[in-house]
Amino acid sequence: MLRRQHNAPLFAGRHTGSRTAKISTLAPAHLHKHQGAIALTHDQINLATAAPRRAVIARNQLQALRLQVGTCPVFTLVPQRFARWRRGACSTRTMVHAHRLRCDNALLRLRGLPLADLTPHCFEKPHVTPSFALALQAADAAAAAQHYPQATLYVVATPIGNLADISLRALYVLQLADAIACEDTRHTRQMLQAYGIDKPGNALLAVHQHNERSASAQIIERLSQGQRVVYVSDAGTPGISDPGAIVVEEATRAGFRASPLPGASSVTAAMSAAGITQEGGYVFAGFLPAKGKVRQEAAQQLAAEPRAVVLLESPHRILDLAHTLQILQERPITFAREITKQFEQIHTLAAHAAEAWLTEDPIRQKGEFVVVIHPQPSTKDTTELPPEALRLLQLLLEEGVSLKSAVRVAAAHTNLSRNALYDAGLLLQKEISH
C-alpha cells in the first residue's frame, strides 16, 4: 500500500469497470482511520466523506485492509509507481499472480467473500489479524465514551505472552495517545502492528532502564503541551520489576497526573494459580542478586520470612535458584513457567526436590519463571501440637480455668511455646462453647 507521503490523487482516472470503485482528483479526499472515510456497500467505495488534508492511506489501516486484496488496475498500478515496499507487504511475485487473476465484479464484492480466500493472492504475511480488527471496534464501543484527560501519563499494562490479554480500554488509549514511551520501540511497534494500530515514528519514545531518568524530560515536555502520553514496558505492568516507576515519579513531581490502566501481571497470575490458602499476604522480592554469596544471604532471609514470597527468574539461572532454595527443605514452592503462553507450566513441590525436578526434563528450564515460595505453616494449626498438650489444655478449660492460666500450666508441663498453646487454646475455647 501507499506510504504516508503519497496522496489519493495518484489514483485519478483509474477505474475497475461498471459499478466498481472510482477515484477522482476533483475531491482532495484522503483515507483516515478515525474519520470513516471508507464505506463499503457491496462493491462500492466512497471517498467523498474523507476529511481533507488529513492522514493518507496507511499500510496497516484497518478500513483499508480489505482494499489491499483487490486485484484490479487501481491496485496493480501501485507497484509500478512505487518500487519501495516495507518488509512483509505484497511481493512482486504475488502481485503478478494477482494480476493474472484479473478483475471482475464478483471478486470485488468483498462482503460475502471470506478474507482468508483472498489473502493468499496478495499477502505473504498479513499484518493485521481480523480478530483484532473486531477487538478495536469493541474497544471503541466500550471505551470511547469515557473521559481521557489531556496532559496525562497513562501507565498501560500489556500482555505477558498472549496477545489476546489486552484490555479494551488499553487498545483505545493506545490509539488515542499522542506519544507512546516504551521500553523497546521495536517490540512495541510489532505489538501495535499486530493490533492494527499505526503510529508515526516520532510518536514512539525509547524509555528504558538505562535512560529512564533523563528520558523523562521529553515526556514531561510533551505533557506540558497537553499531550496524552502512554508508557508501556515490553510485557506486563510497568514499574513492577520493569521500567516505569521513575517516569511516574518525575511526571507526578512535575504536577502531571499518572493514570493506570490495569492488565496482565505475571506476579498476580502466578499467585492466583499457586493455591495458597493461608492469610497474611505475600512479599514480592523480584530477582535475587546474581552473585553467589549475596544470593545465599538473600535466600536465608527468605527462609525466615513467614509469608509467601514471589520471585522472578530467567531460564539460565533457574537451576541455580532451585539449588539455593534447598535450605527451605519441605516448604512448598510453585514454579510458573511461560505464563499465558502455549507451553505454560505450573507445578508445586517441596523446595528440596526442586532442582531434581528441573533437571529431569530440559524443557522445564526454558522460558521466563515466576517462583512462589509458600508461607510457613501456621502455628494456629492445632495438629502441630502433641496430643497430650491439647488434652491438658482442653481439660483445664472445661474445668473453668481461664485461658491465660491454662496456657501457663500447659507450658510448664510440656515445655511448649506459650504462643502456640495460646492459639490452640483459642480454638479449643470456641469448640467448647459450641
Secondary structure, 3 states (H helix, E strand, C coil): CCCCCCCHHHHCCCECCCCCCECCCCCCCCCCCCCCCCCEECCEECCCCCCCCCCCCCCCCCCCCHHHHCCCHHHHCHHHHCCCCCCCCCCHHHHHHHHHHCCCHHHHCCCCCCHHHHHHHHCCCCCCCHHHHHHHHHHHHHHCCCCCCCCEEEEECECCCCCCCCCHHHHHHHHHCCEEEECCHHHHHHHHHHHCCCCCHHHEEECCCCCHHHHHHHHHHHHHCCCEEEEECCCECCCCCCCCHHHHHHHHHCCCEEEEECCCCHHHHHHHHHCCCCCCCEEEEECCCCCHHHHHHHHHHHHHCCCEEEEEECHHHHHHHHHHHHHHCCCEEEEEECCCCCCCEEEEEEHHHHHHHHHHCHHHHCCCEEEEECCCCCCCCHHHCCHHHHHHHHHHHHCCCCHHHHHHHHHHHHCCCHHHHHHHHHHHHHHHHC
